[in-house]
């Protein structure tokens, strides 16, 4: 799919994503779980690049949530842009509240080179 190709391209442009999570990175699932598995991941690159991923892996849909409200504490919430959205999320979505369902994912970036 186009999403998979775009995801491969994003990873190829940002080889630092291949490394292990560092002390400024975060990987967690949203709590309370409430019959679903939704992961939130924040990665910071060597040149201040930042990526934030919210992915719904299984279970019930979420309520209406604002993805960027799940950034780790201390991470600035401004200047993020939607870099990728998985199939099932409309092309008109560019950020803000959304109901996440199984297999949906959003990737936000905070650097123009990503």
RAHUPE-V150494 format. One record per residue. N is the residue number from 1. RES is the residue in three letters. SS is DSSP state (~ for helix, > for strand, _ for the rest). PSI is psi as a letter, one per 40 degrees, with the letter a starting at -180 (none if undefined). OMEGA is omega as a letter, one per 40 degrees, with the letter a starting at -180 (NA if undefined). Layout:
# RAHUPE-V150494
[[N & RES & SS & PSI & OMEGA] [N & RES & SS & PSI & OMEGA]]
This chain:
# RAHUPE-V150494
[[1 & UNK & _ & i & i] [2 & UNK & ~ & d & i] [3 & UNK & ~ & d & a] [4 & UNK & ~ & d & i] [5 & UNK & ~ & d & i] [6 & UNK & ~ & d & i] [7 & UNK & ~ & d & i] [8 & UNK & ~ & d & i] [9 & UNK & ~ & d & i] [10 & UNK & ~ & d & i] [11 & UNK & ~ & d & i] [12 & UNK & ~ & d & i] [13 & UNK & ~ & e & a] [14 & UNK & _ & g & a] [15 & UNK & ~ & d & i] [16 & UNK & ~ & e & i] [17 & UNK & ~ & e & i] [18 & UNK & ~ & d & a] [19 & UNK & _ & i & i] [20 & UNK & _ & i & i] [21 & UNK & _ & i & i] [22 & UNK & _ & a & a] [23 & UNK & _ & d & i] [24 & UNK & _ & e & a] [25 & UNK & _ & i & a] [26 & UNK & > & h & i] [27 & UNK & > & h & a] [28 & UNK & > & i & i] [29 & UNK & > & i & a] [30 & UNK & _ & h & i] [31 & UNK & _ & i & e] [32 & UNK & _ & i & a] [33 & UNK & _ & d & i] [34 & UNK & _ & f & i] [35 & UNK & _ & f & i] [36 & UNK & > & i & i] [37 & UNK & > & h & i] [38 & UNK & > & h & a] [39 & UNK & > & i & i] [40 & UNK & > & h & a] [41 & UNK & > & h & i] [42 & UNK & > & h & i] [43 & UNK & > & i & i] [44 & UNK & > & h & a] [45 & UNK & _ & i & a] [46 & UNK & _ & e & a] [47 & UNK & _ & f & i] [48 & UNK & _ & e & i] [49 & UNK & _ & i & i] [50 & UNK & > & h & i] [51 & UNK & > & i & i] [52 & UNK & > & h & a] [53 & UNK & > & h & i] [54 & UNK & > & h & a] [55 & UNK & > & h & i] [56 & UNK & > & h & a] [57 & UNK & > & d & i] [58 & UNK & > & i & i] [59 & UNK & > & a & a] [60 & UNK & _ & i & i] [61 & UNK & _ & i & i] [62 & UNK & _ & i & i] [63 & UNK & _ & i & i] [64 & UNK & > & h & a] [65 & UNK & > & i & i] [66 & UNK & > & h & a] [67 & UNK & ~ & d & a] [68 & UNK & ~ & e & i] [69 & UNK & ~ & e & i] [70 & UNK & ~ & e & i] [71 & UNK & _ & i & i] [72 & UNK & _ & i & i] [73 & UNK & _ & h & i] [74 & UNK & _ & e & i] [75 & UNK & _ & h & i] [76 & UNK & _ & h & a] [77 & UNK & _ & e & i] [78 & UNK & _ & i & i] [79 & UNK & _ & e & i] [80 & UNK & _ & i & i] [81 & UNK & > & i & i] [82 & UNK & > & h & a] [83 & UNK & > & d & a] [84 & UNK & > & i & i] [85 & UNK & > & i & a] [86 & UNK & _ & i & i] [87 & UNK & _ & i & a] [88 & UNK & _ & e & i] [89 & UNK & _ & h & a] [90 & UNK & _ & i & i] [91 & UNK & _ & e & a] [92 & UNK & _ & e & i] [93 & UNK & _ & h & i] [94 & UNK & _ & e & i] [95 & UNK & _ & i & a] [96 & UNK & _ & a & a] [97 & UNK & > & i & a] [98 & UNK & > & i & i] [99 & UNK & > & h & i] [100 & UNK & _ & h & i] [101 & UNK & _ & i & a] [102 & UNK & _ & h & i] [103 & UNK & _ & e & i] [104 & UNK & _ & i & i] [105 & UNK & > & i & i] [106 & UNK & > & h & i] [107 & UNK & > & h & i] [108 & UNK & > & i & a] [109 & UNK & > & i & i] [110 & UNK & _ & f & i] [111 & UNK & _ & h & a] [112 & UNK & _ & e & a] [113 & UNK & _ & e & a] [114 & UNK & _ & none & NA]]
